[in-house]
């Protein structure tokens, strides 16, 4: 007997292992994707675009008249 039998504990261990592997896999893949994007085109807008406002800088429109 062990974790491989059809007991409730075996099922919980199997599911917990699957959840842990999924979390680690998602984290690693997300980190690699963010790093690749950061190296190619960057993740942030320029400081000037940030000061101007992203509605105007990125979309060419204003959210409200102030």
N, C-alpha and C positions, 0 to 999 in steps of 0.2 A: 504494500500500500504506500501511498505517497500523495504528492500533489497532482499526479496524473489520473487518479481515480475520479469517479463521478460524484464527489462530495461537494457540499456547498463551499467549503474552504478552498478546495481546488479551483472551483469556478471563480471565486473572488480573487485568488492569486493570479489566475490567468487574465482576468479583466483588468486588474490593477497593473499588471505588467504591460498590457496593451495600451492602457492610458498613459503610463509613464513613457513608453517608447514613442507614442504619438506626440506628446508634449515636447520631448527632446528633439524629435525629427522636425517638428514645426519650428522650433526655435532656431535650429541650425540652418534650415532652408531659408527662413526669414532673414537671419543675419547675413548669409551669403548674398541674398537678393539685394538687401539694403546696401551692402558694401559694393556690389557691382554697380548699382545705380549711382552711389556716391562717387565712385571713381570715374564713371563715364559722363554724367551730366549734373551731378550734385543733387543734394536733397533740399537745399535751402535757396530761396531767392536772394538777390543782392540786397545789401543794406538800404540802398536807395529805393528799390522797389518796395521794401518793407515800410519805409518811411512814407512813401507816396500812398501806399494802400494797395492791397492785392486786387481789389475790385477794379481799380483804374489800371494798374500795371499789367495784370494778367488777362483781364477780360474787357478792358476798355469801357467800362461803365461804372456808374456811381450807385452805391446802395441807397443813399439818401442825400438830400441837399442840406448841408450844414453850413 
